[in-house]
Amino acid sequence: MALRFWYWCRRSGWPRIRPPLARNNPTLRFYQQFSTQEKTPQICVVGSGPAGFYTAQHLLKHHPQARVDIYEKQLVPFGLVRFGVAPDHPEVKNVIHTFTQTARSDRCAFWGNVVIGKDVTVPELQEAYHAVVLSYGAEDHRALGIPGEELPGVLSARAFVGWYNGLPENQELVPDLNCDTAVILGQGNVALDVARILLTSPEHLEKTDITEAALRVLRQSQVKTVWIVGRRGPLQVAFTIKELREMVQLPGTQPFLDPKDFLGLQDSMKEVPRPRKRLTELLLRTAMEKPLAEEAARQAGASRAWGLRFFRSPQQVLPSSDGQRAAGIRLAITRLEDAGEAARAVPTGDTEDLPCGLVLSSVGYKSRPIDPSVPFNSKLGIIPNTEGRVVDVPGLYCSGWVKRGPLGVIATTMTDSFLTSQQLLQDLRAGLLPSGPRPGSAAIQALLRRRGIRPVSFSDWEKLDAEEVSRGQRAGKPREKLVDPQEMLRLLGP
């Protein structure tokens, strides 16, 4: 045992640590902070989306000896960036280049096709690593909880997004778009993404990384009108100005906003923050001002339309005459109590029936519990934590949406993940994490072999990536995503 430990220390590079001699050098202070603790902390991150990769990036940058292993249940990395960002937003996906640099570090490893909580338990990870960070995101959707929600023709926006982005678990969805009108419940960025994909010309989408299977369905789509419905008013919408501007300028479409929804809004805008004010001003212009001649001509020739319906809350999905699918939705008309972000929608007692053949629910994502050993707040859909430290479980941390809920954009997740990493490093400096060497991925790889699980490394992913790019080039696209896990494993071989 002593000989193996000596050999492991020699391989780990401990003898090569040579802190600078300058007394006021910050690097010297850093080494002194960690000098009495584990010199090669083994850290595990669960989830390879933005939260997972930003957590790993920060840990590797701020501890020069740390080793970080990233585990992912999908065979491929990048989580929400790959499976959530709209295909016509390639610029948002550029962050993948940064994540790739992190994964290629000789102190970082990616292991896909490993389901934590099933293939490996969280307690097994805790035995193998000095610290475990749960960054697995929000992979479920919030139910509407209304009659008729189970009818064919009612889908979650999350599943629809996963379908057109190639998420394997959603490839059997095949939505029926043989209807004139779709209704999206919710007024966030995901709702606008879904509306835009439904209304964008397939000829434009052909140049993106949307899946070919989704394109085939969208080419046959009969959807001409999309209503985006919210419980509250224009001052409470959750989408951002960039996404709204894209909708207003979407070729081949005409926007419908009811001017009555904006009466008196100018006075309410005086106290709102600048980003909200700019967003509301764009809404006001779109609703109240007559478009210029060029824009008016464009809208006059539009074959499709979209609109925002405010002060409406879903009450019931209405069935077709034979009861076999959705044919409309009954909306409770609401009014606001209080003002601003705190405003609450309360029913007035009146209702409105809106005919449609497709209902997409975009009222929020939520996380799932990952393992019986990990505390979980089912009501909030998060892991109870204090600044990223999981409550009552030393050495266990969380970052991203599973920490704070499905809020914000990728930059928000970056800041949040850095904060969790800082807490972990602070605990390491304070001696609050286990001391002595831990086996890290060696122990987990042995478990996976015994259980017949074939993990996918980052070099494996790069082979799949090259195959996707090659297939895409033949079709004139950036890539054609692989969507069948079994095909991916066959391409990689044993």
Disulfide bonds with the S-S distance in Angstrom:
none
